[in-house]
């Protein structure tokens, strides 16, 4: 079930207060540089194995993109490889809507 690994912005904020969470923006660098969620680090998603090598299998990894589609693909790939990954529902666009 795909939705098991999706969290909301509210859940992300709660997790950030209580445990070690890494927020990763998987969009291309130039898109990340144009605007991103504060605290997010940029690790662009690609089909290359090197993407997975950027992470440790400890802590909680939250992936975000524009709306959640790319981060969901990356989350499922990471989950299959044994990483504790989740996709942020609504992505950066969802975050921007909450900031208005």
C-alpha positions as CSV (number, residue, x, y, z in Angstrom):
1,X,0.0,0.0,0.0
2,X,1.6,3.2,-1.2
3,X,0.0,5.7,1.2
4,X,1.5,4.0,4.2
5,X,4.7,5.9,3.5
6,X,3.2,9.4,3.0
7,X,3.2,12.0,5.8
8,X,1.5,15.4,6.1
9,X,3.2,18.7,6.8
10,X,1.8,18.6,10.3
11,X,3.3,15.2,10.9
12,X,6.6,16.4,9.6
13,X,6.6,19.3,12.0
14,X,5.8,17.0,15.0
15,X,8.5,14.6,14.0
16,X,11.1,17.4,13.7
17,X,10.4,18.3,17.3
18,X,10.7,14.8,18.7
19,X,13.2,12.9,16.7
20,X,16.1,12.9,14.2
21,X,14.6,13.7,10.8
22,X,16.3,14.4,7.6
23,X,14.2,16.4,5.1
24,X,15.5,15.8,1.5
25,X,14.4,17.8,-1.5
26,X,14.7,15.4,-4.5
27,X,14.1,18.0,-7.2
28,X,16.8,19.2,-9.6
29,X,19.3,21.6,-7.9
30,X,18.1,24.7,-9.9
31,X,14.5,24.1,-8.9
32,X,15.6,23.6,-5.2
33,X,17.7,26.8,-5.4
34,X,14.6,28.8,-6.6
35,X,12.7,27.8,-3.4
36,X,12.5,25.0,-0.9
37,X,11.2,24.1,2.5
38,X,13.5,25.6,5.2
39,X,15.9,22.9,6.6
40,X,15.6,20.7,3.5
41,X,18.8,19.5,1.9
42,X,19.1,19.0,-1.8
43,X,19.8,15.5,-3.1
44,X,18.4,15.3,-6.6
45,X,16.7,12.0,-7.4
46,X,18.0,10.0,-10.3
47,X,17.8,6.4,-11.4
48,X,21.5,6.0,-10.6
49,X,22.6,3.8,-7.7
50,X,24.5,6.8,-6.3
51,X,21.2,8.4,-5.1
52,X,20.8,5.7,-2.4
53,X,24.5,5.9,-1.4
54,X,23.8,9.4,-0.1
55,X,21.8,8.1,2.8
56,X,22.2,6.0,6.0
57,X,19.6,3.5,7.0
58,X,19.1,5.1,10.4
59,X,16.8,8.0,11.5
60,X,13.8,9.1,9.5
61,X,14.1,10.3,6.0
62,X,11.4,12.5,4.6
63,X,11.5,13.2,0.8
64,X,9.8,16.1,-0.9
65,X,9.5,17.3,-4.5
66,X,7.0,19.8,-6.1
67,X,3.7,17.9,-5.3
68,X,4.7,14.4,-4.1
69,X,4.9,12.3,-7.3
70,X,8.7,12.2,-7.7
71,X,9.3,11.8,-3.9
72,X,6.8,8.9,-3.8
73,X,8.8,7.1,-6.5
74,X,12.0,7.8,-4.6
75,X,10.4,6.7,-1.3
76,X,9.3,3.3,-2.8
77,X,12.7,2.7,-4.2
78,X,14.4,3.5,-0.9
79,X,11.9,1.4,1.1
80,X,12.7,-1.6,-1.2
81,X,16.4,-1.1,-0.4
82,X,15.7,-1.0,3.4
83,X,15.7,2.8,4.1
84,X,13.3,4.4,6.6
85,X,11.9,6.8,4.0
86,X,8.6,8.7,3.7
87,X,7.1,11.1,1.1
88,X,5.8,14.5,2.1
89,X,2.2,14.8,0.9
90,X,1.8,17.9,-1.4
91,X,5.5,18.5,-1.5
92,X,6.9,22.1,-1.8
93,X,3.7,23.4,-3.3
94,X,1.7,22.1,-0.4
95,X,4.1,23.8,2.0
96,X,3.8,27.1,0.1
97,X,0.0,27.0,0.3
98,X,0.2,26.6,4.1
99,X,2.5,29.6,4.4
100,X,0.0,32.0,2.8
